[in-house]
Amino acid sequence: MQNDIQTQLNKWLLSSIKQHATIIYMKNHTTIKARVQSKLINITNDVITSATLKEIIKLLVGKNTSELIQKKELDGVYKISSEQRFRYHIFAHNQGYSIIFRFMPSKIKTLKELHLPESLEHIVNLHSGLVLIASESGHGKSSTLSSIVNTINHKYIKHIITIEDPIEYTYKDIKSIIEQKEIPTHIPDISHIAKSIAKESPDIVVIDKVDNATIAKQIIDLLSSGYMVVATIDAINTKDIIHKFLDYFDAYMKPQARYMLTHMLKATIVQKLIPNKDNEQVPLIEIMFQSKETQEMIRNQEENQLYKAIEKDSQTIDSITFEQSLDKLYKAGQITKDTVMQYNIKYKDDKDYKKQLRESNDTYDSYDIVTDYSIK
């Protein structure tokens, strides 16, 4: 029975890869759906029965059944081959359980292939400090992180240690030495990360995701010891990154954490995948490179002013706001006016802005009329 289920599951997942799906959804009494270029489609007419879904969960969970029953959710990795790996998330709801699979491409794309700005090379060239990469779930922060790490790998002789849950991309040593550790397989106790790292003498520590207070504290300890740290976090903008990170600390620890962000934060990246004219996904980017002004804002708890500082810094360094990124995509002819209208949050309620954009033609110089980024 299990062999039959495994064969069927592999068939569905392989079909999703052929259709360029990034996320696959399985729920009982429903056809299997997948997200392809931001749209949700049926990848098969097969309807998953409760019995089939139960057997798939048994196949994935193995000996961790009690953990799933207790926590009502479980994460893991399912591998068909070294080239065909999926992260899965099983979760409970009012009708039973569902499974979400996310395809894990084996190839690490370059910054250019991910349509990311050349300014991210500044991060590749850093030798100390903290870099935080953010997005909502499924909007490419892990791909951006792996691309930055692999670019360093091709450019510099470094010792890099990654902390991941689970290991998503596998790196091959080019110029750098890269060791990948998975929680809990290689790190049973995450509260001792900084202590263990000290014995292993890395140049850069890469942390897959900041999603709890223990990991956040370990980052502060690593920065205090002089290591460069690159990490991802779930956030929707630069201000949100600062707030989310600091919220992991209690009142006693928060001043120290804020002090470390003030002095050690080198850059933040926030991205959101949006459809281009060919309905492919391209990143909308907000980047803050730390400046004296942003440093003072973080020190003085003025994160609400960071947006203005990023706008200002875009004139002298390579910081960029979402709106400026959107402007560049539009001027390059990659996105439509409708997409601009949908994602330009700053101007979404500005009737004059909308009127000007509608009346502009498709020669992109005409868009200059709406590129005044002053606060209205």
Buried (B, 14 or more C-beta within 10 A) or exposed (E): EEEEBBEBBBEBBEBBBEEEBBBBBBBBEBBBBBBBBEEEBEBBEBEBEEEBBBBBBEBBBEEBEEEBEEEEEBEBBBEBEEEBBBBBBBBBEEEEBBBBBBBBBEEBBEBEEBBBBEBBBBBBEBEEBBBBBBBBEBBBBBBBBBBBBBBBBEBBEBBBBBBBBBBBBEBEEBEBBBEBBBBEEEBEEBEEBBEBBEEEEBBBBBBBBBBEEEBBBBBBBBBEEEBBBBBBBBBBBBBBBBEBBBEBBEEEBEEEBBEBBBBBBBBBBBBBBBBBEEEEBBBBBBBBBBBEBBBEBBEEEBBEBBBBBBBBBBEEBBBBBBBBBBBBBBBEEBBBBEBBBBBBEBBEEBEEBBEBBEEBEEEBEBBEEBEEBEEE
